[in-house]
Amino acid sequence: MNIRIWDLNLKIRIIGECLFNLLYWMYFPFITVYFGDALGNHMAGILMTVPPLIAMLGNMAGGDFTDRFGRKPVMLLGSCIKTLMFALFAMSPSHWLDYIAFIGVGVGNALYGPASHAMVADLVQEHERKQVFATFITANNIGAVLGPALGAIFFFHYRSELLWTCTIVMLLYSIVIYFKINETMPYEIKNESRSIPIMSLIKEQWKGYRVIFQDKLFQLYILAGVFAIITIMQLDLYLAVYVTNHVPAQPLISWGDWSFILSSTEVFGWILGLNGLLFVLFVLPVTKWLKGWRDRDVLILSSILSGAGMFSVGLTSNIWILFLITIVFTFGEIIRSPVINNFVSSYAPIEARGRYLGASNLQYTFGRFLAPMTVFMSAWVWPLGVFSFILICAFISVALYMIVFKRFEIRIKEKSVPPL
């Protein structure tokens, strides 16, 4: 889908979200180090367990608000919260106030996410959604690649200036949302929005999500995603442990008596860099290439590539073979990313699209919570045993996706058969 013919809402958002992600990745990778230096590594480790829980609750609340009040108000609320929290972070005289501001940015981001995804689903026809989601992922990953390199300079030496820049950018983006973004929630749902007491609102939120969590097919889909995320997350977890401890320093390039040698940690850094570069360069072309594939086949192939790639890492310590394997498991992650929101957008009832998109993020929350178990296992299990466990998680994900889509197809057929 050509960006030039996109709806104005999408054009504005891709610019705003790209800028936010660039700034976000200029401070986020260093925030644990920052709190570790200020409060101690033990306390910092405890503090960093809170943001995923906050994100989970924020996503669920954001999903409900999106269906109840509309896409634009929730996006505006999320961006305003981020603006205020960045300003608080910039002016804060206390590390504990810094932490509250950091959590607040996470809350704003979590509220914003479901509304943002729902707006894409509202504006884009189903056969084009994967391509549009892939374009947003590419924009976000440009920030993830460039941000840490810039943040290594700006966060530690010009932190106040960086945070004020974040504040100004988010303020301008909030103003643009207010004046230029149009509401996209379907008309028949708009009439259902109404002012209700806060306790009644919480009860209705719980009632709405209870219906979703009683959807056994959606539960299986979330569970399949959890096992897939456990596999994919190992890039930042056990892969780092394995490469730094079991891959020796070796030459990347040799020429006569000269050689360019990488240490173990540098090898891992190159693997991370290759992973990020592949994401930026190939999300769009790969999504276009697989445009005609069913979501089922893409998700299954993703789990197979991620699992087989991660397992293969444990079979070698050669730097060039590791780079080739990195390409394999990165492509498993690349092809999965645009399909996740596309499937949920298609699966969810239109009146509950925001809630389903918010609840879908639970697979990331639980997956990220369980993924570090491989690091604990590495203390008493050989590397090949840990990589075998990762491969088993990938196969479980494949099996669950097969069950999910088989039942989903049966449900579609049953709905399409007219009653006798």
Buried (B, 14 or more C-beta within 10 A) or exposed (E): BEEEEBBEBBBBBBEBBBBBBBBBBBBBBBBBEBBBEBBEEEBBEEBBEEBBEBBBEBBBBBBBBBBBBBBBBBBBBBBBBBBBBBBBBBEBEEEEEBBEBBBBBBBBBBBBBBBBBBBBBBBBEEEBBBBBBBBBBBBBBBBBBBBBEBBEEBBBEEBEEBBBBBBEBBBBBBEBBBEEBEBBBEEEBEEEBEEEEEEEBEEEBEEBBEEBEEBEBBBBBBBBBBBBBBBBBBBEBBBBBBBBEEBEEBEBEEEEEEEEEBEBEBBBBBBBBBBBEBBBBBBBEBBEEBEEBEBBBBBBBBBBBBBBBBBBBBEEBEBEEBBEBBBBBBBBBBBBBBBBBBBBBEBBEBBBBBBBBBBBBBBBBBBBBBBBBBBEBBEEBEBEEBBBBBBBBBBBBBBBBBBBBEBBEEEEEEEEEEEE
